[in-house]
Amino acid sequence: PENHSQLAAAIIRPYVRPEVTWVIEMHGLFQMAYYAPQLGRDGAGPRRYADHEWYDSCMRVCRDWDQEAFDPDYPTRPLAHFEPLLREIFSRPPFDPDVLEGRGA
């Protein structure tokens, strides 16, 4: 649980643009803004990245998707719904410059 963000980012890094990788890598820290106080921990960690170009993207992902997913009544689709997208992403050639530079899919 403490490094799931970094592990997920390492897996997807060759297949997505850097913004997506950064958001995935940082979402564990950013999520602490929501639940760290309940654990008696400091939730201010994300603030040190406030000037980062993808800060708002990460905050939005955590607020709109990641945070909401902690609700057991959160409406979600079955994993099979996401399989075609995963197959599409992971069938790309790794480190495709068009994808990594935001020109491709």
Backbone torsions as a table, in degrees:
resi	resn	phi	psi	omega
1	PRO	NA	-31.0	-175.7
2	GLU	-75.1	-21.7	-178.2
3	ASN	-128.7	22.5	-178.7
4	HIS	-63.0	-31.9	179.7
5	SER	-63.8	-45.7	-178.9
6	GLN	-67.0	-38.9	179.0
7	LEU	-64.5	-47.2	179.2
8	ALA	-61.6	-40.9	179.4
9	ALA	-64.1	-38.9	179.0
10	ALA	-63.7	-36.6	-179.0
11	ILE	-69.8	-42.6	-175.0
12	ILE	-88.8	-14.8	-174.5
13	ARG	-46.9	-43.7	-177.8
14	PRO	-71.1	-8.5	-170.2
15	TYR	-117.2	-6.3	-176.4
16	VAL	-134.7	164.8	-179.7
17	ARG	-70.4	158.4	-175.7
18	PRO	-56.1	-34.5	179.1
19	GLU	-59.6	-44.6	179.9
20	VAL	-63.4	-44.6	178.9
21	THR	-59.9	-45.1	-178.4
22	TRP	-63.4	-43.4	179.9
23	VAL	-61.4	-45.3	179.2
24	ILE	-63.7	-44.1	-178.8
25	GLU	-63.6	-35.0	-174.4
26	MET	-94.9	-10.1	-172.0
27	HIS	-62.7	-28.8	177.2
28	GLY	-63.5	-44.2	177.1
29	LEU	-66.2	-45.1	-178.1
30	PHE	-65.2	-33.1	178.9
31	GLN	-64.8	-25.2	179.2
32	MET	-60.6	-24.5	177.2
33	ALA	-59.3	-27.3	-178.8
34	TYR	-89.6	-41.4	-171.5
35	TYR	-117.2	-6.5	179.4
36	ALA	-59.1	-43.2	-179.8
37	PRO	-58.4	-32.8	177.9
38	GLN	-69.2	-19.5	178.6
39	LEU	-99.0	5.4	-177.3
40	GLY	73.2	24.1	-179.1
41	ARG	-115.8	166.2	-179.2
42	ASP	-80.6	127.1	178.4
43	GLY	-99.7	14.9	-175.3
44	ALA	-87.9	0.0	-176.6
45	GLY	-50.1	-44.2	-178.5
46	PRO	-60.9	-26.6	-177.5
47	ARG	-58.4	-29.5	-179.0
48	ARG	-67.1	-12.1	178.1
49	TYR	-106.1	13.3	-174.4
50	ALA	-57.0	-27.3	-179.9
51	ASP	-91.2	-1.8	-179.1
52	HIS	-70.2	143.4	-176.1
53	GLU	-62.5	-23.2	-178.2
54	TRP	-110.0	13.8	178.3
55	TYR	-56.0	-49.9	-178.0
56	ASP	-62.1	-37.1	177.7
57	SER	-62.1	-44.5	-179.0
58	CYS	-67.9	-41.3	177.5
59	MET	-61.1	-40.7	-179.8
60	ARG	-65.4	-44.1	178.8
61	VAL	-61.6	-45.2	-179.8
62	CYS	-65.6	-42.2	-178.3
63	ARG	-69.9	-46.8	-170.4
64	ASP	-87.3	-26.0	-175.2
65	TRP	-123.6	-57.7	-173.4
66	ASP	-63.7	-49.4	-179.1
67	GLN	-61.8	-43.5	-178.6
68	GLU	-62.9	-30.7	-176.7
69	ALA	-69.0	-12.6	176.8
70	PHE	-75.2	-15.3	178.7
71	ASP	-77.4	119.8	-178.5
72	PRO	-63.5	-18.3	178.3
73	ASP	-96.1	7.2	179.6
74	TYR	-61.2	127.2	-179.9
75	PRO	-71.9	126.2	-179.6
76	THR	-139.0	155.5	178.8
77	ARG	-91.4	158.3	177.5
78	PRO	-67.8	157.4	-179.4
79	LEU	-55.8	-33.6	-179.7
80	ALA	-58.2	-28.6	178.0
81	HIS	-61.2	-34.8	-175.2
82	PHE	-90.1	-11.5	-176.0
83	GLU	-56.5	-45.7	179.5
84	PRO	-59.5	-39.3	179.0
85	LEU	-66.2	-43.1	177.8
86	LEU	-62.0	-42.3	178.4
87	ARG	-62.7	-40.5	179.1
88	GLU	-62.4	-47.9	-176.9
89	ILE	-65.6	-48.0	-175.3
90	PHE	-80.6	-3.2	173.5
91	SER	-93.3	-5.2	176.1
92	ARG	-65.9	152.0	171.4
93	PRO	-64.4	131.8	179.1
94	PRO	-62.3	144.7	177.1
95	PHE	59.5	33.6	175.9
96	ASP	-65.8	118.3	-177.0
97	PRO	-57.4	-35.4	179.3
98	ASP	-63.0	-39.4	179.0
99	VAL	-73.8	-48.3	-175.6
100	LEU	-65.3	-26.3	179.7
101	GLU	-99.9	11.1	175.2
102	GLY	75.9	15.4	179.9
103	ARG	-93.3	-17.7	-176.2
104	GLY	-110.6	-158.4	-177.0
105	ALA	-57.2	NA	NA
